Amino acid sequence: MSGPFSVRAPGYCVRCAAVVEATWPWPGWRPMKRVFYGIIGLLLLLSPFMYADMFVMVPSALVFISGVGAMNAVARIEPTCLRCGGVVSRES
């Protein structure tokens, strides 16, 4: 499978030169990435208030920010062919 929440649907594989069964990632990952960065911006704006609760809010914010790499990796997943593993495009 090509990541969490992926679905199987037909797609055109250039390597196989045919319409094949492929896994398509959830289309909401890219908007979710923008929301993630928006929340990080909000955390930066609220940082003066967060410093009042130094022992809970700041470590919680750092744990949230540490998920940037995972979010970028999931948002970058491309649809793949189940037969050969190549990148597929929409069925023509």
N, C-alpha and C positions, 0 to 999 in steps of 0.2 A: 504494500500500500504506500501511497505517497503522502503520508502524514496523517495527523488526527482529523477526523470528520471528513475524510475523503470519500468520494462516491465513484462507482464504476459506471462508465458510459462509453459509447463508441467514439473513436477518434481516428484521424488519418495519421499513420506512422510512415515517415519518409524512408526509414530503414527497411521496413517490411513491404513498402509500396502497396499498402492495402488498408482498408478500414478494419481496425482491430479493437478489442476490448482494452480500455485504458482506465487508469485511476486519475480522477480530477480532484485537486485540493479544494477545500471549502473556499468559496470566493470572498468570504468575509475577513480573511486573514489580513489583507492589505489595509482595509479601513480600520481594523482592530489595531494595526500597527500605529496608525495615525492617532487613535484614541490613547494608546499607550504613551506615545511621546507627549500628547496633550496633558496627560496626568503628571508626567515628569515635570513639565513646565509649571503646572499648578503647584506641585510640591516645592519648586524653586521659589515661586511667589509667596508661598505660605511658610517658608523656612524661618523667618523671624519668630513666628508663633510656635513653630515646632520646637525651637530651641528651649522654650519654656518647659517642655516635657522631654528632656534630653535622654531619659533612660528607656522610653517606649517608642515615641514617634520617630526619632531619628534612626534607630536601628530598623524599625519597620519600613521606613522609606528606603533605606539602603538595600534591604532584602528585595523590595519591589523593583528598584533600579537594576539589581543584578540580573533580572530576567530579560534585559534588552537583547542579549545575544540569542536566547532561545526564541524570542518573538521575531527577530530578523531572520533566523533560520527557517522558521515555519512559514513566514510570509514570502520567502524566496523559492519555495517548492514549485516545480513545474509539473504539468501533467505528463505521465509516463505510460508507455506501452507495457502491457502485461506479458507480452510474448518476448520482446527483446530488450526492454528497458530504455528505449530511446524516447526522446521528447516528441509528443504528438501535438497536432493542431486539430481544430474543429473539423468535423466530418464535412466534406464537400458534396 
